[in-house]
Structures are given as structure tokens and as C-alpha cells.
């Protein structure tokens, strides 16, 4: 068995120091990888990169989120270039939560309306330089039109070049095993 750790970039410098100290201590547990999240609109981009690089310096395998909502191609390219320079090769390509607009409206990014668009961009611009992961939803995506549509979208992401799938936490093992069976039935084998 193995496990991973997920960290959210802190909002203060004291929080950064605290998290770095915890990462040093937790690295002794030898997680398979450490996941560093990214806020909508890329507000935490620099800190996400900094924390992922810090994890690499501790000898940990780092995975960096990129949530494309609200970002243009130049911003994503900049983040990926920095990740590559820092030796971060694992990218979790996400659309991200839609940024709230006026009166509850949500705005999707023009450059990357869906995670599959981000996966395609990474593969087109960087080839195999990154190991790209995507999100899967055993219980259905909150914005999804149906479970079957979610599976079709997942297949599109894998066909576009995603190499692995990470699911959200779930409590119904039966739904998860059904999800796996349906994925395999659609030819999703990563």
C-alpha cells in the first residue's frame, strides 16, 4: 500500500515556514508523492511552484496542480516552464472551479474551457516532458450533465494524453468499483 499527501499553499509567510517544517517531518513517512494545489485564477501560482520545488528539494516526488480557469495560454506556459526548470514533471491538469462573477454567474476560461483543452495544450507544447494526470469522478462531477457524460469526458482527457487519473475522496466503494469497471469497458486503462 502507498499514500500521498496534499497541501494547499499557505496565505502568509509564517504559514509557508510552518508548512515547510511539516513537509520535512512528513517526508520521513515516505509518501508516494506530494500534491500541491493551485487556486482558481492562478492566484497561488508562485507559491504553488515554490512549495513543489521545496518538496523536490526534500527528495519527494511532487505533483503540481494547474487549474486553468481564468488563465490564458501565456500564464499556463509560464507556470509549466517554471515547473520544468524546477524538475517538477507531474502535473494534475484541471479546469478548476469556475470563478464567481456577478449575481452567481460563473465564467469559464476562454483558452481552456475544459480540462481536456489543458491536456491537449500541454501535449502540443511540451510533448512528453510532463506526466499529466486528470481528475475522475466516481460519484459524478458536480457540474456534470450525467455520469455517462462524465465518463466520456474522462475518456477524451485520456485520449488527449493524460497518463493517470486521480479521483476525489469517496465513501461508496461499490460506486468506485463500478466506475473502474465502466472505465475499463470504455478502454480507459491508465
FENFENSUL-V388310 format. One record per backbone hydrogen bond with DSSP energy under -0.5 kcal/mol. NH is the residue of the N-H (numbers start at 1). CO is the residue of the C=O. If there is no record, write none. Layout:
BEGIN
NH:CO  NH:CO
END
This chain:
BEGIN
5:33  7:35  16:12  17:13  18:14  19:15  20:16  21:17  22:18  23:19  24:20  25:21  26:22  27:23  28:24  28:25  29:26  30:27  32:3  33:3  34:61  35:5  36:63  37:7  37:35  41:69  42:39  43:40  45:42  48:44  49:45  50:46  51:47  52:48  53:49  54:50  55:51  56:52  57:53  58:54  58:55  59:56  60:55  62:60  63:34  64:90  65:36  66:92  68:66  68:94  69:95  71:68  76:72  77:73  78:74  79:75  80:76  81:77  82:78  83:79  84:80  85:81  86:82  87:84  88:83  89:87  90:62  91:89  91:131  92:64  93:91  93:133  94:66  94:92  99:107  101:105  104:101  105:102  107:99  108:106  117:114  118:114  119:115  120:116  121:117  122:118  123:119  124:120  125:121  126:122  127:123  129:126  131:89  132:130  133:91  134:164  136:166  140:137  144:141  150:146  151:147  152:148  153:149  154:150  155:151  156:152  157:153  158:154  159:155  160:156  161:158  162:157  163:132  164:132  166:134  168:136  173:171  176:172  177:173  178:174  179:175  180:176  181:177  182:178  183:179  184:180  185:181  186:182  186:183  187:184  188:183  189:187
END
